[in-house]
């Protein structure tokens, strides 16, 4: 059994915080910068999707094994039957958590740009007030 999906999702935020420092010379919002953020975030989500697919998709063979007891597999029984819960868990782990990681990476990148832009504009206004005085 792999890590719970929230670890995968939460990993997207620090990755997103690092993306602007890697791809940007000046943190000025532009369409090209936003496209680059989306591209790098998509690549990070795709890597997670690939790793999680390699880890979890072989367990789909258990659906066709009548001797396998899916209720004792160790996943939360979030749906009505163990069969439906198992399928829901696989979809959550392989599809939904990498997509949410992608969204968290975009959120972290935009947060980093907004915070650095706010600090830069605050310094510029402080310098402008000193020059005007």
N, C-alpha and C positions, 0 to 999 in steps of 0.2 A: 504494500500500500504506500502511496506517495504522500507528499505533503498536502495539508489541507489547502483548499483553493485560495483562502485569504492571504496566505504567504505569497503566492504567485501574483495576486492582485496588488498587494502592498509593495512588492518589489518594483512595480512600475513607477512609483513616486520618486524614489531616489534616482532611478534611471532617468526620469524626466528632468530632475534637477541638474543632472550632469550633461544632458544633451546640448543646451545652449553654450556651455563652456567648450564643448568639443567642436561644434559646427559653426560658431559665430565669432567674427572678429569684433564687431560692435553690436551690442544688444538693441538694435533699432528695429522695430517691427516693420516688416516688409512682406509682400506676398511670397517672395523667394524663401525667406526665413521660415515662414509658416509652412510652406511646402516641404522644406527640409526637416522641420520638426515632425510633421506627419510621416514622412518617409522613414526617418530613423525610428520613430515610435512603432511604425508598422513592422519594421525589421525586427525590433525587440519582441513584439508580440508574436511574430512568425517563428522566431527561434523558440519561444516558450511553447507555442502550438506544436512544433515538431518534436520537442523533447517530451511533452506530455502525451502526444500521440504514440510515440515509441514506448512509453511506460505503460499507458493504460489500454490501448487498443488490443493488445494480445489477450487481455482478460475477457474480451467479448466472446471468445470461444466457450467460456463457461456458461453462456446462455443456452447452448445446445447440449450441455452435459446434464442428463436427468439426475445423475447421482450427486451433483453439486448443490449444496445448500446455500443459496445466496443470502439468506437472512442471517447467517453466522459469518459473513464475510468481513464485517467490521465497519461497514459504511452506515451512515444514519438512515433510518427508515423514514424518509421524508414524504413518500407517497404511499398510496393505499396498500400495495403489495410489494414484497421483496423484489420481484421481477421489474416492476416499474421504477422502484427506488434505485435499483442497480443501473438501469438505463439512464435515469435522470442524473445519477452521480457521474456516470461516464461523460454525458453531455456537458455537465457542469465543469468537470475537470479538463476536458479536451477542447471545448469550443468557447464556453462562456468566460472562464477565467483568463485565457489569453486575450480575449477581446476587452475585458475590463482592465487588464494590465496595459493594453494599448491606450485606453482612455485615461488611465492614471498617469502614464508617461506624458501624454499631451497636456494633462492638467498640471503636472509638475514643471514642465517646460514653460508653459504660459505663466505659472506662478513665479518662476525664477525671473522671467523677462519683466514681469510687472514690478516685482520687488526691486530689481536692479534699475529699472527705468525710473521708479519712484525715488530711489536714493540719488540717482543722477540728476533728476529735475530738482530735488531738494538742495543739492549742492550748487546747482546753477543759480537758483533763486537766492541762496545765501551769498554767493559771490556777487550776484547782481545788486543785492542790497548793500553790500560792503562798498561796491564801486560807486553806487548812487549817493552814499553818505558822505 
